[in-house]
Amino acid sequence: MYRFGFFCSMSDNSLSTNRTMNLNNLNYENVEKKVKQNSKELIDLLEYSKSKNYPIFRLGNSFVPFISHKLFDMAWLDKLAPIFDETKERLKDFDIRITIHPGQYTVLNSPKENVIENSLRELEMFFWLFDRLGIDENGTVLIHGGGAYGDKETALERLIETIKKESWLKQRLALENDERVYTAEEILGVCKTTEIPMVFDIYHHSLNLSEFNPKDILKTWGNRRPKVHLSSKGDGKFGNHADYIEAKDFFELEKMFQNDTKNIDIMVEAKKKELAIQRLRDDIVH
């Protein structure tokens, strides 16, 4: 059985771990309300995933809305303790890997120091949240390589330098290749140098080609279970994800990783989420 999972919410948004609010409405009462809702719906989503045998799930970035924002009062986290405690206890009922993928503004190679500082703050809070919920080391926090900023080589060096300097990042950080700037080969080089895992995205790779040995990507994970992203080309702008997965894209992934494919966690990045996994399972069995 292949290990598939989906991200953040059900395709119809009936259940979500990403309920948030407008920044103007940021106060403890609203944060508590959203965290309660996100926690309850996380358990419902994990119950669903368990029933379908989907052993991975990606948490929404707004699970605790604005947790890294300067207007977020850190004292609120103590007041939220009962919700965190209950969620932590419930998570023990599931053998499901939980990960998170901060947004595009979380970059570690910006020439602007304040951007890196804000990004480190975001990562620090997600690391804290995962520790608080008792999520093990397979609970990785994934980001892209960042921008090229007119000098790709220097930007890559800055990325490596930041990760090496902030050694705590090794606890949970993972890096992913993207469709425009950093190829799989380039991100693999960074991951080897910094000894952090690489999440391979096959769709991004198809748009930003390079040569590498797939086995080397798996090795970056050490004792942790490797993870990859699977999506298909959607309509509209460059890099858009489709509603469903085309079977040929899965078979391309399997061709790369061969016998290892069944031991890799495959995050399905399709707009139809859980429905896309079901259809893909049907397509690759028949």
Summary of the structure (lengths in Angstrom):
residues: 286
radius of gyration: 18.5
end to end distance: 14.1
largest distance: 54.1
contacts: 917
relative contact order: 0.13
helix: 48%
strand: 13%
